[in-house]
Amino acid sequence: MHLVEERTPAEDTADALGDAVVALVRAYRHALRHPVAGTVPVLELALLLGDGEMRLGELAARRGVCQSVVSRQVGELEARGYVVRRPDPADRRAGLVRLTPAGRELLTEAADTRRRWLHDALDPYADDDVRSATRLVRALADELDHRSTLNPTHEKAHEKATS
């Protein structure tokens, strides 16, 4: 009697890759902690605002979290002088958020820090290896995004987890 299910080499490889991606994301998020921005979610929010002025609901949808979470994070950025809110002229019930010059400076500084950190971390590897890894990670991310849109159950579970 087998109490443990036999695993195929492909399943082991997929699990190992999944574990490696999780470890990479964890290390990347840790390195992204900016002494001024404080938390990664707040910095992620500021990055989204780098695309221009947005409604809170749009920011929440892009982050995959509920609007109250984004509202709290925008409040933190606003208190630090990185964003400003204003009523949406098209719908006075809604608010628009945009970066201030200090917020743009924060993004520039964070991007420069991230770029230096990543460049230094990749320095020991051959350029061809880095390009191959980039193509693989990008393709995998695209495939996982595509699969998540085909599986509405996955999206509902994600919404519950982030609410």
QUILINCOR-V80562 format. One record per residue. RES is the residue in one small letter. SS is DSSP state (H for helix, E for strand, L for the rest). D_CENTER is the distance of its C-alpha to the mean C-alpha in Angstrom with 1 decimal. Layout:
# QUILINCOR-V80562
RES/SS/D_CENTER
RES/SS/D_CENTER
This chain:
# QUILINCOR-V80562
m/L/44.4
h/L/40.8
l/L/38.6
v/L/35.6
e/L/34.5
e/L/34.9
r/L/31.8
t/L/31.9
p/H/30.8
a/H/28.2
e/H/26.7
d/H/26.8
t/H/25.1
a/H/22.3
d/H/21.9
a/H/22.1
l/H/19.4
g/H/17.1
d/H/18.0
a/H/17.3
v/H/13.8
v/H/13.1
a/H/14.9
l/H/13.1
v/H/9.6
r/H/11.5
a/H/13.3
y/H/10.6
r/H/8.9
h/H/12.6
a/H/13.4
l/H/10.8
r/L/12.7
h/L/14.5
p/L/18.0
v/L/18.0
a/L/14.6
g/L/15.0
t/L/12.0
v/H/8.3
p/H/7.6
v/H/10.3
l/H/9.1
e/H/5.8
l/H/8.7
a/H/10.9
l/H/9.1
l/H/9.4
l/H/12.9
g/L/13.6
d/L/14.4
g/L/17.1
e/L/18.4
m/E/17.0
r/E/18.3
l/H/16.7
g/H/16.8
e/H/14.9
l/H/12.1
a/H/12.2
a/H/12.4
r/H/9.5
r/H/7.3
g/L/9.7
v/L/11.5
c/L/15.1
q/H/16.3
s/H/17.9
v/H/14.7
v/H/13.5
s/H/17.2
r/H/17.3
q/H/14.3
v/H/15.9
g/H/19.1
e/H/17.9
l/H/16.9
e/H/20.2
a/H/22.2
r/L/21.1
g/L/22.0
y/L/18.7
v/E/18.8
v/E/21.8
r/E/22.3
r/E/25.2
p/E/26.7
d/E/25.9
p/L/29.3
a/L/29.0
d/E/28.5
r/E/29.5
r/E/27.9
a/E/24.4
g/E/22.8
l/E/21.0
v/E/18.7
r/E/18.5
l/E/17.9
t/L/21.1
p/H/22.3
a/H/21.3
g/H/17.6
r/H/17.8
e/H/19.4
l/H/16.7
l/H/14.1
t/H/16.8
e/H/17.5
a/H/14.0
a/H/13.7
d/H/17.2
t/H/16.7
r/H/13.7
r/H/16.0
r/H/19.0
w/H/17.5
l/H/16.3
h/H/19.6
d/H/21.6
a/H/19.9
l/H/20.7
d/L/24.1
p/L/26.2
y/L/25.1
a/L/26.9
d/H/25.2
d/H/26.1
d/H/24.3
v/H/21.1
r/H/21.4
s/H/22.2
a/H/19.3
t/H/17.0
r/H/18.8
l/H/18.6
v/H/14.9
r/H/14.3
a/H/17.1
l/H/15.9
a/H/12.4
d/H/14.6
e/H/17.1
l/H/14.9
d/H/13.4
h/H/17.1
r/H/18.4
s/H/16.2
t/H/17.7
l/H/21.0
n/L/20.8
p/H/20.8
t/H/21.5
h/H/18.1
e/H/16.5
k/H/18.9
a/H/18.2
h/H/14.5
e/H/15.5
k/H/18.0
a/H/15.8
t/H/13.4
s/L/16.5
